[in-house]
């Protein structure tokens, strides 16, 4: 099912920028941007060309793929002091990667999507490549998105699942299946993704809460299936929860 494009011009422009950012560093073709946003290809091309003229996107000459432009870097640098929390999260992500040998991540909630902000690879030679910095997933998809969805109020979860079709990520993301994983996440305290996006690539995630006790960020680990057997999950789960609790405390102290 294609997404419904925003009705207004600013919304369509923002959707195009998000679609391009989600495909970094490889970029997306015009047709791919159109499919990701629900826009007709000519409309997507017109918006991309206008954004290119402003330096907000760029186009690789060799491939014709669209990439984020230099003006976005400058705008992001100006906004960084107000919004950046990676200085607080970076040491935690590195510590998780070193302690577990897995790939560790820090993601933020933006609207109804999670955005990966940090990645640190551990020492184990086989790694998952599902996540990279900048990738976006809807809530309920991947362990970070499930961890955050699970700790929203029940009415918000119900409304979200009623208006959002997650089955583009597989039938395992049908509403009742997501609800079942929400219940399990609340029971265990952490989310488990048993290879639902890429077969054999497992993940675990723990929500990080803001001052209003709402899930706003998440820590997660990903790796190959055999590294996430039940015995090891009993070790990794409490570790994730402790680090998430401590990171939340630090971010709240810093006024984030």
Secondary structure by P-SEA (a helix, b strand, c coil): ccccccccaaaaaaaaaaaaaaaccccccaaaaaaaccccaaaaaaaaaaaaaaccbbbccccccccccaaaaaaaaaacccccccccaaaaaaaaaaacccccbbbbbcccbbbbcbbbbcccccccccccccccccccccaaaaaaaaaccaaaaaaaaaccccccccccccaaaaaaaaaaaaaaccccccccccccccbbbbbbbccccccccccccccccccccaaaaaaaaaaaaaaaaaaaaaaaaacc
